[in-house]
Amino acid sequence: MKKWLIPVIIIAAIVLIGYNWSVGFNNTAVELNENVSEAWGNVQTSYQRRNDLIGNLVKTVQGAADFEKSTLEAVIKARSEATKTTIDPSNITPEQLAAFNQAQGGLSSALSRLLVTIERYPELKANQNFLKLQDELTSTENTIQTARTRYNEAIKPYNNHVKKFPNSILAGLFNFDDKAYFDAEAGAEKPVDVDFDFK
């Protein structure tokens, strides 16, 4: 074997190994990124279901003639704000996720106030349409929690893949940035103040 052929073989082997590593990294990152996008789509679908149910709930509650108008307006406004906040799943930043979480938290808060206010209206509490919607909202809130948890679970392998060395080198070259996790809503760490008014 000629001496000049040995360096050519070594260089060719290094190029081939580098190429295979790059392709493997890219394909795995794309697959994991698609899993994250799918999980984010499930989160958005769950929130959309809640928004749709809230619209039906508001219409049902509006049927009670003496119901507090300001409470309903707060729910309608919060719902509108929550639907305005959109996120590109391929480029989720912590700031975007915080804004989305804040908008959804505002809607949750307004909805909670609505449900507490309803306690004063026995005829509304007995309305079968209202009871069905309330059950569906409870189920949807559980679905939202599950979707958010699965979204975080989908992010973990993706972030591990793009942050670990030496993959982090290729992640920068191929523009694969790490993604933000869903955090608890602001104030969730504080205990809930429950006040039973039996007057």
ChimeraX attribute file (.defattr): number of C-alpha atoms within 10 A of each C-alpha:
attribute: neighborCount
match mode: 1-to-1
recipient: residues
	/A:1	5
	/A:2	5
	/A:3	7
	/A:4	8
	/A:5	10
	/A:6	11
	/A:7	10
	/A:8	11
	/A:9	11
	/A:10	11
	/A:11	12
	/A:12	12
	/A:13	12
	/A:14	12
	/A:15	12
	/A:16	12
	/A:17	12
	/A:18	12
	/A:19	12
	/A:20	12
	/A:21	14
	/A:22	16
	/A:23	12
	/A:24	12
	/A:25	19
	/A:26	18
	/A:27	12
	/A:28	15
	/A:29	21
	/A:30	14
	/A:31	13
	/A:32	20
	/A:33	23
	/A:34	16
	/A:35	18
	/A:36	24
	/A:37	20
	/A:38	16
	/A:39	22
	/A:40	24
	/A:41	15
	/A:42	19
	/A:43	20
	/A:44	18
	/A:45	15
	/A:46	21
	/A:47	20
	/A:48	16
	/A:49	16
	/A:50	23
	/A:51	20
	/A:52	13
	/A:53	17
	/A:54	20
	/A:55	13
	/A:56	15
	/A:57	21
	/A:58	17
	/A:59	13
	/A:60	15
	/A:61	20
	/A:62	14
	/A:63	10
	/A:64	12
	/A:65	8
	/A:66	8
	/A:67	16
	/A:68	14
	/A:69	10
	/A:70	10
	/A:71	16
	/A:72	20
	/A:73	13
	/A:74	18
	/A:75	23
	/A:76	19
	/A:77	13
	/A:78	21
	/A:79	23
	/A:80	14
	/A:81	16
	/A:82	23
	/A:83	16
	/A:84	11
	/A:85	15
	/A:86	12
	/A:87	15
	/A:88	10
	/A:89	16
	/A:90	14
	/A:91	15
	/A:92	17
	/A:93	16
	/A:94	14
	/A:95	10
	/A:96	16
	/A:97	19
	/A:98	18
	/A:99	15
	/A:100	20
	/A:101	19
	/A:102	18
	/A:103	21
	/A:104	21
	/A:105	19
	/A:106	20
	/A:107	25
	/A:108	18
	/A:109	15
	/A:110	21
	/A:111	23
	/A:112	13
	/A:113	15
	/A:114	20
	/A:115	14
	/A:116	10
	/A:117	13
	/A:118	17
	/A:119	11
	/A:120	12
	/A:121	13
	/A:122	9
	/A:123	10
	/A:124	18
	/A:125	16
	/A:126	10
	/A:127	12
	/A:128	10
	/A:129	15
	/A:130	18
	/A:131	14
	/A:132	12
	/A:133	16
	/A:134	17
	/A:135	12
	/A:136	15
	/A:137	20
	/A:138	13
	/A:139	12
	/A:140	18
	/A:141	17
	/A:142	13
	/A:143	19
	/A:144	21
	/A:145	13
	/A:146	15
	/A:147	21
	/A:148	21
	/A:149	15
	/A:150	17
	/A:151	22
	/A:152	19
	/A:153	15
	/A:154	21
	/A:155	23
	/A:156	16
	/A:157	16
	/A:158	23
	/A:159	20
	/A:160	13
	/A:161	20
	/A:162	25
	/A:163	18
	/A:164	11
	/A:165	11
	/A:166	10
	/A:167	18
	/A:168	19
	/A:169	12
	/A:170	17
	/A:171	21
	/A:172	12
	/A:173	9
	/A:174	13
	/A:175	9
	/A:176	21
	/A:177	17
	/A:178	20
	/A:179	21
	/A:180	18
	/A:181	20
	/A:182	16
	/A:183	13
	/A:184	12
	/A:185	14
	/A:186	11
	/A:187	9
	/A:188	10
	/A:189	8
	/A:190	7
	/A:191	7
	/A:192	8
	/A:193	6
	/A:194	6
	/A:195	6
	/A:196	6
	/A:197	6
	/A:198	4
	/A:199	3
